[in-house]
Amino acid sequence: MGKELNMNQFGGSWTEEKMDIVIKYASAYLTIMNKQGWVKTIYFDGFAGSGFIESAGEPINIKGTALRILELSEPRPFDIYHFVELVEEHVEDLETNLKKHPFRENIFIVRRDCNEKMVDLAKYLKNNPNFRALVYIDPYGMSVNWSSVASLKNLGIDLWILVPTGIGVNRMLTRDGIIFEPWMQKLENFLGYTREEIMEHFYKFSTQQTLFGEDTIIQKEKNAVLLASELYTRKLNEVFSHVSKSFVLRNIQNAIMYHFIMASNNRNAVKIANDVIDSKYKL
Ligand SMILES: C[S@@+](CC[C@H](N)C(=O)[O-])C[C@H]1O[C@@H](n2cnc3c(N)ncnc32)[C@H](O)[C@@H]1O
């Protein structure tokens, strides 16, 4: 159970906003799925956490998305809940928090890397065409490889994904374009583009005549965070037929940390996602 701490201490209105969006969307999703009696539904949470929000590595008494999703039971709950979490302690806490849950029989908690389980989910859906999945991907950083997202192609999946445009991608794109090799590899794995494509997207190149000949000048584009969200949206469009606008999550200094995006092969699903996002901006 989480300890007492107020919202300002964990700096978290954006954490609440993100959860709110997923819960609102899941509620609409279940209402629609309820009308399609033959469909079985999976809620797949790739970064499930302990059940409570954490601040400075400690759970606090604000329920996380996993517990909130399980509160949705009308008009129907999900048929299966699949929670993936890498850290043993969080898995144990989540097990404890859900031990007596009325849906316990339909809840699966696995200690694995989300990338691996996304690929498994795709295989499961291919073999079970009557299943649809709502997938929530909520990492702190750039832990999701593009190849894992790509594995979700052509399936009955509605994906909400938190993209660390500001806190991740932008920080690895150095001002002078000389990028530490492990960072460049991370950018390639995360964005699914080659280093040449990444450089071309985020940097301007010009030449300058010097005493010793021509020099190439490399300059980082000013709006790299927004360019990162555009690039990721474009990539999502290669896998899903429809991609939502993004919900921008900012820190207390108003700097963009993440873009939160929904993708689906169902046009109406993305329309609902856009409505949910718009309703948050109006608040
Ligand atoms: C932002 S928190 C998730 C919060 C959760 N969605 C909620 O609403 O309560 C990210 C979680 O992902 C876990 N994690 C980190 N890397 C992971 C990975 N590769 N696969 C699965 N879980 C991972 C962390 O231990 C942490 O609990």
The ligand as a MOL file (V3000), in Angstrom:
LIG
                    3D

  0  0  0     0  0            999 V3000
M  V30 BEGIN CTAB
M  V30 COUNTS 27 29 0 0 0
M  V30 BEGIN ATOM
M  V30 1 C 6.2050 4.7310 -15.4770 0
M  V30 2 S 6.2690 3.2650 -14.5600 0 CHG=1
M  V30 3 C 4.6850 2.5640 -14.8600 0
M  V30 4 C 3.5590 3.1610 -14.0830 0
M  V30 5 C 2.2590 2.4520 -14.3270 0
M  V30 6 N 1.8980 2.4390 -15.7400 0
M  V30 7 C 1.1500 3.0770 -13.5170 0
M  V30 8 O 0.3060 3.7760 -14.0600 0
M  V30 9 O 1.1380 2.8270 -12.3060 0 CHG=-1
M  V30 10 C 7.2910 2.2110 -15.4840 0
M  V30 11 C 7.4270 0.8020 -14.9230 0
M  V30 12 O 8.0320 -0.0240 -15.9090 0
M  V30 13 C 8.9570 -0.9080 -15.3030 0
M  V30 14 N 9.9100 -1.2850 -16.3650 0
M  V30 15 C 11.0640 -0.6510 -16.7290 0
M  V30 16 N 11.6100 -1.2270 -17.8200 0
M  V30 17 C 10.7730 -2.2390 -18.1850 0
M  V30 18 C 10.7590 -3.1580 -19.2690 0
M  V30 19 N 11.7320 -3.1720 -20.1760 0
M  V30 20 N 9.7250 -4.0290 -19.3500 0
M  V30 21 C 8.7150 -4.0030 -18.4380 0
M  V30 22 N 8.6780 -3.1510 -17.3830 0
M  V30 23 C 9.6790 -2.2710 -17.2690 0
M  V30 24 C 9.5290 -0.1250 -14.1470 0
M  V30 25 O 10.0020 -0.9890 -13.1490 0
M  V30 26 C 8.2960 0.6890 -13.6880 0
M  V30 27 O 7.6000 -0.0160 -12.6950 0
M  V30 END ATOM
M  V30 BEGIN BOND
M  V30 1 1 1 2
M  V30 2 1 2 3
M  V30 3 1 2 10
M  V30 4 1 3 4
M  V30 5 1 4 5
M  V30 6 1 5 6
M  V30 7 1 5 7
M  V30 8 2 7 8
M  V30 9 1 7 9
M  V30 10 1 10 11
M  V30 11 1 11 12
M  V30 12 1 11 26
M  V30 13 1 12 13
M  V30 14 1 13 14
M  V30 15 1 13 24
M  V30 16 1 14 15
M  V30 17 1 14 23
M  V30 18 2 15 16
M  V30 19 1 16 17
M  V30 20 1 17 18
M  V30 21 2 17 23
M  V30 22 1 18 19
M  V30 23 2 18 20
M  V30 24 1 20 21
M  V30 25 2 21 22
M  V30 26 1 22 23
M  V30 27 1 24 25
M  V30 28 1 24 26
M  V30 29 1 26 27
M  V30 END BOND
M  V30 END CTAB
M  END
